[in-house]
Amino acid sequence: MATVEGLNLRGSRWSLLILIPKDLQASYGGKTKINTALKTSDKTEAVHKGLHLKAKWLDEFEAKRKALNPQVLEAVTPELAQVLADGARKRVLQTDSHRREGNDPILRALSLVGLPLIRAADGSIPLPKRKPLEGLTDRELNALTILNTTQSQETGRALAGLNLRTVLPLLQEDARALGHTITEETEGLKETLKAYLRSYRQAWLDASRRDSGELIDEDSHLPLTLTQQASTRAPVASSVQAQGIAKGQTLRDIYYQWLKASPKTRDTTQACSRSLDSAEECLGSPLYVQKVTRTQGNTFKAWLQEPDRGISPKTARDRLMYVNSLLKFACVELEAIQKNPWQGLSIEDPKTTTRRPWKDEELHQLFSQPLFQAYEVPPEGRTGGGPAAYWIPIIGLYTGARIGELAQLRVSDITEEDGIPIIKITDEGEGQRVKTAGSRRSLPIHSELIRLGLLGYAEDVRKQDPNGSLWPLLKSANTASAWFSKYRKSIGLNSRWLDFHSFRHTVRTRLNKAQVQEQVQDAITGHETGGSTGRKVYTHLDMEDRQKAIQTLSYSSISLPRVYADTRRLRGSPRE
């Protein structure tokens, strides 16, 4: 089992011992170590928490060192000036957002001036409690409007008179947070202060615009128009440039630049975005590219491979690879960082799973269970998703569709085309995805599915929510996949190469034995058809061709009674 240095057991609960570097011990009151409780007795969970906690401590140590020993800048580059100006804007608008969320007690106190207040027994004056969904009161909004107007006027006067000293302390504070010391002798300071003051002034104007209900984005910035005077020492500027860019750019910023660098397919774009979402979920957001550490890389790697994450080894490998590629892009192409801290980090490429079709005896063992013979679906609250546990495996057996495609179906995806009942596999709905362009398809509904009551089930769900999921009790495709794996093992189907995806192999094998054309097989299973001729044939396949192919699917080893009664409740026994 993986572990983390410093993990220790105190009684029955795990803790993490962090050793404070000698050069930082004075900053922690002379302490040499800190033992933090992880609040768990489970070692696997303790390792996960410990990796997260250690990464945070290492980042804190790095920030402490930079704050204690900031680099004295000889010159400010245009890139660093832009970062500082953006910081001025964020400083104002983030504070304004904090106030609008009702988190500023001073603003609340100002709004209560002139109102009768009741003192508590200890002499204090408690502020009225705010209800969970309440916004600012009229008095609070008036107080905020006055505050923003006043600040806007004052910064306007400072900009009109080019009184740059008014923002010098703020700029120096922001620079120290980035690990730099800026003095009045720093070359390019005047132009940088002008840019900072313009951004600061614009931010207060935007805060005032919020008072009238306008939507203002905190992350946008005011482009700089620095003159060449901002930096004339090229060698010094280049030594600072990477740090200036990196500290102001997040991995999300790098992602957007990566998108623009060269054409990307939609699948690649979505896969990279999902990978970055995972990194932000694991490590926190925003992820500033200069602050990303090797420890965080190992944390993310371990997080992706946690069994309860429900991520396959291949997906885990790909997600780490995509985030790593963004760091490489930031280093090699943008020169935003000097070294990729995750270089060499990878998850071992799993060997291609040798999946196989289901055998007749295995199909009999699966579909002879009470779930399929008596509609004993998992109760609400269980991970099987209620009726989804019954329908999804049967649909998979008669379509060869992927579990993710079936788990994301909406009631509107059970429809008709050319007078034929179909299942529509699409990415048009909210949260719906497809693996490739060829995965978008319409599948004729097998007569056996109609006999078992699928159309009636869909209609019952439609009556409750015409725009909702076909499986109201199912949380996600990962949940469905994990449940099915656990379920088949619980009934003795433990073969290593047997899983839901094996239904696709079963369908493909049966279609092939029925001598269905390969292009038709591809159209049913959602595979891309190679070759220009093949693509032409694929394009002109009509629904009747697919329906004839689907109807060749027959399984003599199973016998499924109709156990779903139309208009039944989503949960319950076969009869009302």
C-alpha positions as CSV (number, residue, x, y, z in Angstrom):
1,M,0.0,0.0,0.0
2,A,1.2,3.5,-0.8
3,T,2.1,5.7,2.1
4,V,3.3,9.2,2.9
5,E,6.3,10.3,4.9
6,G,5.4,11.4,8.4
7,L,2.2,9.3,8.7
8,N,1.8,8.1,12.3
9,L,-0.8,6.3,14.4
10,R,-1.9,7.9,17.6
11,G,-4.2,5.5,19.4
12,S,-6.6,4.3,16.6
13,R,-6.4,7.6,14.6
14,W,-3.9,8.6,12.0
15,S,-1.9,11.8,12.1
16,L,0.7,13.5,9.8
17,L,4.0,14.8,11.2
18,I,5.4,17.8,9.3
19,L,9.0,18.8,10.0
20,I,9.5,22.6,9.7
21,P,12.6,23.6,7.8
22,K,15.2,25.2,10.0
23,D,15.2,28.5,8.1
24,L,11.4,28.9,8.7
25,Q,11.2,27.7,12.3
26,A,11.3,31.3,13.6
27,S,8.1,32.0,11.6
28,Y,6.3,29.3,13.5
29,G,7.3,30.4,17.0
30,G,10.4,28.2,17.2
31,K,8.5,25.0,16.5
32,T,10.4,22.3,14.8
33,K,7.5,20.0,13.9
34,I,3.7,20.0,13.7
35,N,1.7,16.8,14.1
36,T,-1.7,17.2,12.5
37,A,-4.7,14.9,13.2
38,L,-6.1,13.4,10.0
39,K,-9.3,12.4,11.8
40,T,-9.5,8.9,10.4
41,S,-8.7,5.4,11.4
42,D,-8.6,4.1,7.8
43,K,-5.1,4.0,6.5
44,T,-6.1,4.4,2.8
45,E,-8.0,7.5,3.6
46,A,-5.2,8.7,5.8
47,V,-2.7,8.4,3.0
48,H,-5.0,10.4,0.7
49,K,-5.5,13.1,3.3
50,G,-1.8,13.1,4.1
51,L,-0.7,13.7,0.5
52,H,-3.1,16.6,0.2
53,L,-2.0,18.1,3.5
54,K,1.7,17.7,2.8
55,A,1.4,19.4,-0.5
56,K,-0.3,22.3,1.2
57,W,2.5,22.6,3.7
58,L,5.2,22.5,1.1
59,D,3.4,25.2,-0.8
60,E,3.1,27.3,2.4
61,F,6.9,26.8,3.1
62,E,7.7,28.0,-0.4
63,A,5.4,31.1,0.0
64,K,7.0,31.8,3.4
65,R,10.5,31.7,2.0
66,K,9.6,34.1,-0.8
67,A,7.8,36.5,1.6
68,L,10.8,36.5,3.9
69,N,13.4,36.8,1.1
70,P,11.7,38.6,-1.7
71,Q,13.8,39.2,-4.8
72,V,14.7,42.8,-5.4
73,L,13.8,43.7,-8.9
74,E,16.0,45.9,-11.0
75,A,13.3,46.3,-13.6
76,V,9.6,45.5,-14.1
77,T,8.8,43.7,-17.3
78,P,5.6,44.4,-19.2
79,E,4.4,40.9,-18.3
80,L,4.9,41.4,-14.6
81,A,3.3,44.8,-14.9
82,Q,0.2,43.2,-16.4
83,V,0.1,40.6,-13.6
84,L,0.2,43.4,-11.0
85,A,-2.4,45.4,-12.8
86,D,-4.7,42.4,-12.9
87,G,-4.0,41.9,-9.2
88,A,-5.2,45.4,-8.5
89,R,-8.5,44.7,-10.3
90,K,-9.0,41.4,-8.5
91,R,-8.2,43.0,-5.2
92,V,-11.1,45.4,-5.6
93,L,-13.7,43.2,-7.2
94,Q,-13.1,40.2,-5.0
95,T,-13.5,42.5,-1.9
96,D,-16.7,43.9,-3.5
97,S,-18.0,40.3,-4.1
98,H,-17.2,39.4,-0.5
99,R,-19.3,42.4,0.7
100,R,-22.2,41.6,-1.6
101,E,-22.4,38.1,-0.2
102,G,-23.0,39.7,3.2
103,N,-19.7,38.7,4.7
104,D,-18.5,42.2,5.7
105,P,-19.5,43.0,9.3
106,I,-18.3,46.6,9.0
107,L,-20.7,47.1,6.0
108,R,-23.5,45.6,8.1
109,A,-22.7,47.9,11.0
110,L,-22.7,51.0,8.7
111,S,-26.1,50.0,7.3
112,L,-27.5,50.0,10.9
113,V,-26.5,53.5,11.8
114,G,-29.5,55.4,13.1
115,L,-31.5,52.3,13.9
116,P,-32.4,51.4,17.5
117,L,-30.1,48.6,18.6
118,I,-30.5,46.3,21.6
119,R,-27.5,45.5,23.7
120,A,-26.8,41.9,24.9
121,A,-26.3,41.0,28.5
122,D,-22.5,41.4,28.1
123,G,-22.9,44.9,26.7
124,S,-22.2,44.0,23.1
125,I,-24.5,44.9,20.3
126,P,-25.2,41.7,18.2
127,L,-26.0,42.2,14.5
128,P,-29.2,40.8,13.2
129,K,-28.8,37.3,11.8
130,R,-29.2,36.9,8.1
131,K,-31.4,34.1,6.7
132,P,-29.5,31.6,4.4
133,L,-30.8,32.9,1.1
134,E,-31.2,36.6,1.9
135,G,-29.2,39.1,-0.1
136,L,-28.2,42.6,1.1
137,T,-30.8,44.7,2.7
138,D,-31.7,48.0,1.1
139,R,-29.7,49.9,3.7
140,E,-26.7,47.6,3.2
141,L,-26.9,48.1,-0.6
142,N,-27.1,51.9,-0.1
143,A,-24.1,51.8,2.2
144,L,-22.1,49.8,-0.4
145,T,-23.2,52.2,-3.2
146,I,-21.9,55.1,-1.2
147,L,-18.6,53.3,-0.4
148,N,-18.0,52.4,-4.0
149,T,-18.9,55.9,-5.3
150,T,-16.5,57.5,-2.8
151,Q,-13.7,55.2,-3.7
152,S,-14.4,55.7,-7.4
153,Q,-14.2,59.5,-7.0
154,E,-11.0,59.3,-5.0
155,T,-9.2,57.0,-7.4
156,G,-10.5,59.3,-10.2
157,R,-8.9,62.3,-8.6
158,A,-5.7,60.3,-8.1
159,L,-5.6,59.3,-11.8
160,A,-6.5,62.8,-13.0
161,G,-3.5,64.2,-11.0
162,L,-1.3,61.2,-11.7
163,N,-0.8,60.8,-8.0
164,L,1.0,57.5,-8.2
165,R,2.1,57.3,-4.6
166,T,-1.5,56.6,-3.5
167,V,-1.2,53.0,-4.9
168,L,2.5,52.4,-4.4
169,P,2.0,50.5,-1.0
170,L,-0.7,48.3,-2.7
171,L,1.6,47.5,-5.6
172,Q,4.5,46.7,-3.3
173,E,2.3,44.4,-1.2
174,D,1.1,42.5,-4.3
175,A,4.7,42.2,-5.6
176,R,5.9,40.8,-2.2
177,A,3.1,38.2,-2.5
178,L,4.8,37.1,-5.8
179,G,8.2,37.0,-4.2
180,H,9.5,40.4,-5.4
181,T,10.6,43.6,-3.8
182,I,9.9,46.8,-5.8
183,T,11.5,50.0,-4.6
184,E,11.3,53.5,-5.9
185,E,14.6,52.8,-7.8
186,T,13.2,49.9,-9.7
187,E,13.3,50.6,-13.4
188,G,9.9,50.9,-15.1
189,L,8.2,51.7,-11.8
190,K,6.4,54.8,-13.0
191,E,4.8,53.2,-16.0
192,T,3.9,50.2,-13.9
193,L,2.2,52.4,-11.3
194,K,0.3,54.2,-14.0
195,A,-1.0,50.9,-15.3
196,Y,-1.8,49.7,-11.8
197,L,-3.7,52.9,-11.0
198,R,-5.7,52.7,-14.2
199,S,-6.7,49.2,-13.4
200,Y,-7.4,50.1,-9.8
201,R,-9.6,53.0,-10.9
202,Q,-11.4,50.9,-13.5
203,A,-12.1,48.3,-10.9
204,W,-13.9,50.8,-8.7
205,L,-15.9,52.1,-11.6
206,D,-16.9,48.5,-12.3
207,A,-17.8,47.9,-8.7
208,S,-20.1,51.0,-9.0
209,R,-21.6,49.5,-12.1
210,R,-22.4,46.4,-10.1
211,D,-24.5,48.6,-7.9
212,S,-26.9,49.1,-10.8
213,G,-27.0,45.4,-11.5
214,E,-24.5,45.1,-14.3
215,L,-22.6,41.8,-14.7
216,I,-18.9,42.4,-14.2
217,D,-16.3,39.6,-14.6
218,E,-13.6,39.5,-12.0
219,D,-11.2,37.6,-14.2
220,S,-11.1,40.0,-17.1
221,H,-8.3,42.5,-17.3
222,L,-7.4,45.9,-18.7
223,P,-4.8,45.5,-21.4
224,L,-1.7,47.5,-20.8
225,T,-0.2,50.1,-23.1
226,L,3.3,50.3,-21.6
227,T,5.9,52.3,-23.3
228,Q,9.4,51.0,-23.9
229,Q,10.5,53.0,-20.9
230,A,9.0,50.3,-18.7
231,S,12.1,48.1,-19.2
232,T,15.3,48.8,-21.1
233,R,17.5,46.2,-19.4
234,A,16.8,43.2,-21.6
235,P,18.9,40.7,-19.6
236,V,17.3,41.6,-16.3
237,A,13.8,41.6,-17.9
238,S,14.2,38.2,-19.4
239,S,15.3,36.8,-16.0
240,V,12.1,38.0,-14.4
241,Q,9.8,37.4,-17.4
242,A,9.0,33.8,-16.7
243,Q,8.2,34.5,-13.0
244,G,6.0,37.4,-13.9
245,I,4.0,35.5,-16.4
246,A,3.8,32.3,-14.3
247,K,2.6,33.9,-11.1
248,G,-0.3,35.6,-12.9
249,Q,-1.3,32.6,-15.0
250,T,-3.4,29.7,-13.9
251,L,-3.4,26.3,-15.5
252,R,-6.8,27.2,-16.8
253,D,-5.2,30.2,-18.6
254,I,-2.6,27.9,-20.1
255,Y,-5.4,25.6,-21.3
256,Y,-7.0,28.4,-23.2
257,Q,-3.7,29.3,-24.9
258,W,-3.1,25.6,-25.7
259,L,-6.5,25.6,-27.4
260,K,-5.5,28.5,-29.6
261,A,-2.0,27.2,-30.5
262,S,-3.3,24.6,-33.0
263,P,-6.5,23.0,-34.1
264,K,-7.9,20.4,-31.6
265,T,-10.7,17.9,-32.1
266,R,-13.8,18.3,-29.9
267,D,-13.0,15.1,-28.1
268,T,-9.4,16.2,-27.3
269,T,-10.7,19.6,-26.1
270,Q,-13.3,18.0,-23.8
271,A,-10.9,15.3,-22.5
272,C,-8.3,17.9,-21.6
273,S,-10.9,20.1,-19.9
274,R,-12.2,17.2,-17.9
275,S,-8.7,16.4,-16.9
276,L,-8.1,19.9,-15.7
277,D,-11.5,19.8,-13.8
278,S,-10.2,16.7,-12.0
279,A,-6.9,18.4,-11.1
280,E,-8.8,21.4,-9.7
281,E,-11.1,19.2,-7.8
282,C,-8.2,17.3,-6.3
283,L,-5.7,20.2,-5.7
284,G,-7.9,23.2,-5.5
285,S,-8.7,26.1,-7.8
286,P,-7.1,28.3,-9.1
287,L,-3.9,26.4,-9.9
288,Y,-1.2,29.0,-10.5
289,V,1.3,27.4,-12.9
290,Q,4.4,28.7,-11.1
291,K,3.1,27.2,-7.8
292,V,2.4,23.7,-9.1
293,T,4.8,21.3,-7.3
294,R,6.0,17.8,-7.8
295,T,4.3,16.8,-4.6
296,Q,1.0,18.0,-6.0
297,G,1.7,15.8,-9.1
298,N,2.1,12.7,-6.9
299,T,-1.0,13.7,-4.9
300,F,-3.1,13.9,-8.2
301,K,-1.6,10.7,-9.4
302,A,-2.6,8.8,-6.2
303,W,-6.1,10.5,-6.2
304,L,-6.8,9.4,-9.7
305,Q,-6.1,5.8,-8.8
306,E,-8.1,5.6,-5.7
307,P,-10.5,2.6,-6.1
308,D,-13.6,4.5,-4.9
309,R,-13.0,7.2,-7.5
310,G,-14.6,5.0,-10.2
311,I,-11.9,5.9,-12.8
312,S,-10.5,3.3,-15.1
313,P,-6.7,2.9,-15.3
314,K,-6.7,4.2,-18.9
315,T,-8.8,7.3,-17.9
316,A,-6.5,7.9,-14.9
317,R,-3.5,7.7,-17.2
318,D,-5.0,10.0,-19.8
319,R,-6.1,12.7,-17.2
320,L,-2.6,12.8,-15.7
321,M,-1.1,13.0,-19.2
322,Y,-3.3,15.9,-20.3
323,V,-2.5,18.0,-17.2
324,N,1.2,17.1,-17.6
325,S,1.0,18.2,-21.3
326,L,-0.4,21.6,-20.2
327,L,2.6,22.1,-17.9
328,K,5.0,21.0,-20.7
329,F,3.3,23.5,-23.0
330,A,3.7,26.3,-20.4
331,C,7.4,25.4,-20.0
332,V,8.5,24.7,-23.6
333,E,6.1,26.8,-25.8
334,L,5.2,29.7,-23.5
335,E,8.4,29.8,-21.3
336,A,6.1,30.6,-18.4
337,I,8.0,28.2,-16.1
338,Q,11.6,27.1,-16.2
339,K,11.0,23.4,-15.6
340,N,8.0,21.1,-15.8
341,P,7.6,19.9,-12.2
342,W,5.6,16.9,-13.3
343,Q,8.2,15.7,-15.9
344,G,8.4,11.9,-15.9
345,L,5.2,11.5,-13.9
346,S,2.9,9.0,-15.4
347,I,0.5,6.2,-14.7
348,E,1.5,2.8,-16.1
349,D,-0.2,2.2,-19.4
350,P,-2.5,-0.8,-18.7
351,K,-2.4,-3.6,-21.2
352,T,-5.4,-3.7,-23.4
353,T,-8.1,-5.6,-21.6
354,T,-8.8,-8.9,-23.3
355,R,-12.6,-8.6,-23.1
356,R,-14.7,-11.4,-24.6
357,P,-18.3,-12.0,-25.4
358,W,-20.6,-13.4,-22.8
359,K,-21.0,-17.2,-22.9
360,D,-24.6,-18.6,-23.0
361,E,-24.3,-20.1,-19.5
362,E,-23.1,-16.8,-18.2
363,L,-26.0,-14.9,-19.8
364,H,-28.4,-17.5,-18.3
365,Q,-26.8,-17.1,-14.8
366,L,-27.1,-13.3,-15.0
367,F,-30.6,-13.0,-16.4
368,S,-32.1,-15.8,-14.2
369,Q,-31.7,-13.6,-11.1
370,P,-34.7,-12.1,-9.3
371,L,-33.7,-8.7,-10.6
372,F,-34.6,-9.7,-14.1
373,Q,-37.2,-12.4,-13.3
374,A,-39.3,-10.5,-10.8
375,Y,-38.2,-6.9,-11.2
376,E,-36.5,-6.8,-7.7
377,V,-34.8,-3.5,-8.4
378,P,-32.4,-1.9,-5.8
379,P,-34.4,0.4,-3.5
380,E,-34.0,4.1,-3.6
381,G,-30.7,5.2,-2.0
382,R,-28.8,2.2,-3.3
383,T,-26.2,2.8,-6.1
384,G,-27.9,0.7,-8.7
385,G,-30.3,3.5,-9.7
386,G,-33.6,1.6,-9.1
387,P,-35.1,0.6,-12.5
388,A,-31.8,1.4,-14.2
389,A,-30.3,-1.7,-12.7
390,Y,-33.0,-3.8,-14.6
391,W,-33.2,-2.0,-17.9
392,I,-29.6,-0.9,-18.7
393,P,-28.1,-4.5,-18.9
394,I,-31.0,-5.7,-21.0
395,I,-30.7,-2.7,-23.4
396,G,-26.9,-3.3,-23.5
397,L,-27.6,-6.9,-24.6
398,Y,-29.9,-5.8,-27.4
399,T,-28.0,-2.8,-28.7
400,G,-24.3,-3.1,-27.8
401,A,-24.3,0.5,-26.5
402,R,-21.7,1.6,-24.0
403,I,-22.8,1.9,-20.3
404,G,-22.1,5.6,-20.3
405,E,-24.3,6.1,-23.4
406,L,-27.2,4.3,-21.7
407,A,-26.7,5.9,-18.3
408,Q,-27.1,9.4,-19.7
409,L,-30.3,8.7,-21.7
410,R,-33.1,11.2,-21.2
411,V,-36.8,10.4,-21.8
412,S,-36.7,12.5,-25.0
413,D,-34.1,10.0,-26.3
414,I,-36.8,7.3,-26.6
415,T,-38.6,8.5,-29.7
416,E,-39.4,7.5,-33.3
417,E,-37.6,7.8,-36.6
418,D,-39.2,6.8,-39.9
419,G,-42.0,5.3,-37.9
420,I,-39.6,3.0,-36.0
421,P,-39.2,3.3,-32.2
422,I,-35.5,4.2,-31.5
423,I,-33.0,5.0,-28.8
424,K,-31.1,8.2,-29.6
425,I,-27.5,8.2,-28.6
426,T,-26.5,11.9,-28.6
427,D,-24.5,14.6,-26.8
428,E,-27.2,17.3,-27.4
429,G,-28.6,17.3,-23.8
430,E,-27.1,18.8,-20.7
431,G,-24.3,16.6,-19.4
432,Q,-24.4,14.2,-22.3
433,R,-21.2,13.1,-24.0
434,V,-20.2,10.8,-26.8
435,K,-16.9,9.1,-27.3
436,T,-16.5,10.0,-31.0
437,A,-18.5,11.6,-33.8
438,G,-19.5,8.1,-35.0
439,S,-21.0,7.5,-31.5
440,R,-24.0,9.7,-32.3
441,R,-26.6,7.4,-33.7
442,S,-30.1,6.2,-33.6
443,L,-30.7,2.6,-32.6
444,P,-33.9,0.8,-33.5
445,I,-35.5,-0.7,-30.4
446,H,-35.5,-4.5,-30.5
447,S,-38.9,-6.2,-30.4
448,E,-37.8,-8.0,-27.2
449,L,-37.3,-4.7,-25.4
450,I,-40.7,-3.5,-26.6
451,R,-42.3,-6.8,-25.4
452,L,-40.6,-6.3,-22.0
453,G,-42.2,-2.9,-21.6
454,L,-39.4,-0.4,-22.3
455,L,-41.7,2.0,-24.2
456,G,-44.2,1.9,-21.4
457,Y,-41.5,2.5,-18.8
458,A,-40.3,5.5,-20.8
459,E,-43.8,6.9,-21.0
460,D,-44.3,6.5,-17.2
461,V,-41.1,8.5,-16.5
462,R,-42.1,11.1,-19.2
463,K,-45.3,11.8,-17.3
464,Q,-43.3,12.7,-14.2
465,D,-40.7,14.8,-16.0
466,P,-40.8,15.2,-19.8
467,N,-37.4,16.7,-19.9
468,G,-35.7,14.6,-17.3
469,S,-33.4,11.6,-17.1
470,L,-34.7,8.2,-18.2
471,W,-33.2,6.9,-14.9
472,P,-34.3,9.4,-12.1
473,L,-32.6,7.4,-9.4
474,L,-29.3,6.9,-11.1
475,K,-26.5,9.3,-10.1
476,S,-24.0,8.8,-12.9
477,A,-22.5,6.4,-15.4
478,N,-19.6,5.6,-13.0
479,T,-22.2,4.7,-10.4
480,A,-23.9,2.3,-12.8
481,S,-20.7,0.7,-13.9
482,A,-19.4,0.2,-10.4
483,W,-22.8,-1.3,-9.3
484,F,-23.0,-3.7,-12.2
485,S,-19.4,-4.9,-11.5
486,K,-20.3,-5.5,-7.9
487,Y,-23.6,-7.2,-8.8
488,R,-22.2,-9.7,-11.3
489,K,-19.5,-10.7,-8.8
490,S,-22.1,-11.2,-6.1
491,I,-23.8,-13.8,-8.2
492,G,-20.7,-15.7,-9.0
493,L,-19.7,-14.1,-12.4
494,N,-16.1,-13.4,-11.4
495,S,-14.3,-13.8,-14.7
496,R,-11.5,-11.2,-15.1
497,W,-12.4,-10.3,-18.6
498,L,-16.2,-10.1,-18.2
499,D,-17.9,-6.8,-17.6
500,F,-20.6,-4.6,-19.1
501,H,-18.4,-3.7,-22.1
502,S,-18.5,-7.4,-22.9
503,F,-22.1,-6.9,-24.1
504,R,-20.6,-4.9,-27.0
505,H,-18.4,-7.8,-27.9
506,T,-21.4,-10.1,-27.6
507,V,-23.5,-8.0,-29.9
508,R,-20.7,-7.5,-32.4
509,T,-20.0,-11.3,-32.5
510,R,-23.7,-12.1,-33.0
511,L,-24.1,-9.5,-35.8
512,N,-21.0,-10.9,-37.5
513,K,-22.3,-14.5,-37.3
514,A,-25.6,-13.3,-38.8
515,Q,-23.5,-11.9,-41.7
516,V,-24.5,-8.3,-41.1
517,Q,-22.4,-5.9,-43.2
518,E,-19.5,-4.4,-41.3
519,Q,-20.8,-0.9,-42.0
520,V,-24.1,-1.7,-40.5
521,Q,-22.4,-3.2,-37.5
522,D,-20.4,0.0,-37.1
523,A,-23.6,2.1,-37.4
524,I,-25.1,0.1,-34.5
525,T,-22.2,0.0,-32.1
526,G,-21.1,3.5,-32.8
527,H,-17.6,2.8,-34.3
528,E,-16.1,5.1,-36.9
529,T,-16.1,3.4,-40.3
530,G,-12.7,3.7,-42.1
531,G,-12.2,4.4,-45.8
532,S,-14.0,6.9,-48.0
533,T,-16.2,4.1,-49.5
534,G,-17.1,2.8,-46.1
535,R,-18.1,6.3,-44.9
536,K,-20.3,6.8,-48.0
537,V,-22.1,3.5,-47.3
538,Y,-22.4,4.4,-43.6
539,T,-24.0,7.8,-44.5
540,H,-26.7,6.2,-46.6
541,L,-27.8,3.4,-44.3
542,D,-31.5,3.8,-43.5
543,M,-33.3,2.9,-40.3
544,E,-34.7,-0.2,-41.9
545,D,-31.2,-1.6,-42.5
546,R,-30.4,-1.1,-38.9
547,Q,-33.7,-2.5,-37.7
548,K,-33.2,-5.7,-39.7
549,A,-29.7,-6.1,-38.2
550,I,-30.8,-5.5,-34.7
551,Q,-33.6,-8.1,-35.0
552,T,-31.0,-10.8,-35.8
553,L,-29.9,-10.6,-32.1
554,S,-31.4,-13.6,-30.3
555,Y,-30.4,-15.4,-27.1
556,S,-31.8,-18.9,-26.6
557,S,-30.1,-19.3,-23.3
558,I,-32.2,-16.7,-21.5
559,S,-36.0,-16.4,-21.0
560,L,-37.2,-13.0,-19.7
561,P,-40.8,-12.7,-18.6
562,R,-42.5,-9.3,-18.8
563,V,-42.3,-8.1,-15.2
564,Y,-42.7,-4.3,-15.8
565,A,-46.4,-3.2,-15.7
566,D,-47.1,0.2,-17.4
567,T,-48.1,3.1,-15.2
568,R,-46.4,1.5,-12.2
569,R,-44.5,3.6,-9.7
570,L,-40.8,3.9,-10.4
571,R,-40.2,1.8,-7.3
572,G,-42.3,-1.1,-6.2
573,S,-43.3,-4.7,-6.9
574,P,-44.4,-6.0,-10.3
575,R,-48.0,-5.3,-9.4
576,E,-49.6,-2.2,-8.0
